[in-house]
Structure formats: structure tokens, C-alpha cells
């Protein structure tokens, strides 16, 4: 949702030559949460109705009212049947899946917080493993709050910003009685630190003017109450992907949320790339004693075995079987990386030996039709 908001900002500027909001960064963060962007139709003449509506929907203050991925594809004229993303098959990782299920079982049976740190080289399937774990739950009593960090994003608490957005949207979809049951004792304390979450309980008095450290402490305490009450009603999973890009402030908040006594009953999953330099948030939460009195499990993903890679290749090429030499070449070049094997299999361009998955993807992008390539570039700039 945050990514599509950024697309809306760029679209607004392209259409009007102006930004929807102007001011200092600290002012903008507060303004955009309480004030709607000026209607583009009132700023520049002649914007087509469909483009005006799309632009303003992208800038909606409520992330849950912004267009979905499917709606964006439809808006750009791509038939959904042909535009649907093909998910790569999943193979292996049974040990890792078992440990994730065991960790969630401990959360439920012991009513306590458990942390799982998933690391591995880029392309080994950390995010795919977590999605597979979600798929295997098939339980309506599990609430998943999933977000990812972006390297060049610059917002306060950027490691938690996406989680707060998802949490806010999740609570909004609940019935009025359940929303009321999650209300912290001092909901006004949320607004200065987590403004979007603070809008869920209207009429709550704002926190009095206090010095910043106390205001922060009260905001975190209120968030902890919300998570604790949600965890009492449902099994709760909080996942932050690409955690190597998180900020130190977010890491400290996570430590305080899960500090004794009686932290919220939830499963916290942190995914990060092994080759990342341990600094900032990763340095703070990546060591053995990062969380006090909690069970912390480390899962380091290894490359797929030869048998698993062969099985994955069979599934990827089921409709167009390869010759023996082609199979051996792809398996050798992929080096057990599921992402690289998938990209090599799907690539229609000649890929030199030794290319990484990122380079293969780049080559595929460069071969796209111009309009499709521009759209991918727009999303890439927005996500950066």
C-alpha cells in the first residue's frame, strides 16, 4: 500500500508539475496522515476522469482503500488472465517449515512470544518459505501481519511502518465489538508515534504534551496492549522481510514490545540477507542476546540439494521438457538457487555463464516491450 501511494505521488507530479504536499519531511509525515491531497482535477485542466480517479485513489490516506495489484494491472489495460503472476513451484525446506510450525505451536500452547530469524543468500527463497508456511496454516484464527523493508525508504520507524499499516487495516475489517475489545487503556498515546493506528478509536483524547522519550514510551506501551489483546484472541504472526534495511529505532521498539514481563503472544519472523553488513537494526537484533527471556530460533537457508533442484526444474519445465544437456547446464549454473534456476528457465535471452539472478532479471526486463519496460521501471523507482 505504501508503494502504491508513492506511485500516486509520482503520477500527481507528472500530471500537474507539483507535489501533492510541500514542506519539511517532519511536517509532511504529519500532514499526509490527516489531510487529503488536493484533487488533481482542481489543479490542472483536462486530466481524463479515469486517470484523475486512479491518481486520487492511490493517494488515499487509508491504505486499505488504495487500489490492489490486480486493480492496477486492470487500470493499465492488461487483461488479468494473462497478467497474473506465475508462482514458481515450491520444493524442499521441510525441516525449516517444521521449525516454523513448531514455533507457532509454542506461541499457542505457552501463550508467549517466539522469535524466528531466517537468513540466507539472496535468491534462496526466504520470502517464499514464509509464504509457504502461511499457505500451510489454512486457519482463520491466524492473523498475519506481513511487511518488508526497503533500502532507500526514509520514514520514521521504517522497519515497522508497513506492519502498522497492515495492523490498522486488519483491525478496521473487524466487527465493532472486536475493535472496541482491542482498544488500549490510553489510545491517545498511539497518535504521536503511530498516527494511523491512533485513528481506530475516535474520540480518544490526545496524549498531553510531554517530553519526547516519555511520549515514545507511552506509544510503545499502547501498541503492546493492542498486540497483546489481539494475540489473546487469535494466533498472531508478525513478519518483517528484508530486515537488513530496517532502522535502529524500529529494532529498539521491537525489543521493548517483546521485553519481559508478559510480552504479547506472537510469532515474530525476521528475514534478512546473509551477506548484509551487520549494522543498525540487524546489528541490534541479530546477536544471541537480542531478546530477553524469549525463545529465539535461527534458520539459515542453504542452497537446494541436487535432488531438490532437479525436482524444481521438472516442475518448471513440465510443459516444455528439456534435453539432457540443457538440464545439466541449467542445474550446474543455478548452484542450488531456486530463484536463479527459475529465471534461467524462463529467460528468452542468451545469458552468459556466471550471471546472478539479479542480472538475469535485468536482462529479461531490457528485452520487454517499451511500454512494459517503462511500467517495470516506474515500480522499481517507486520501491527504491
Secondary structure, DSSP 4 states (H G I P E B T S, - for coil): -HHHHHHHHHHHHHHHSS-SS-S-HHHHHHHHHHSPPPPGGGTSTT--HHHHHHHHHHT-SSGGGSPPHHHHHHHTT--HHHHSPPPPP----HHHHHHHHHHHHHHHHHT--EEEEEEE-TTS-HHHHHHHHHHHH--TTEEEEEEE--TT---TTHHHHHHHHHHHHHHHTS-HHHHHHT--TTTHHHHTT-HHHHTTSTTPPPPP---HHHHHHHHHHHHHHHHHHHHHHSEEEEEEESGGG--HHHHHHHHHHTPSSS----EEEEEEETTS---THHHHHSSTTSSTT-EEEEEE--PPPHHHHHHHHHHHTTTSPPPHHHHHHHHHHHTT-HHHHHHHHH--S---TT--HHHHHHHHHHTS-HHHHHHHHHHHHHH-
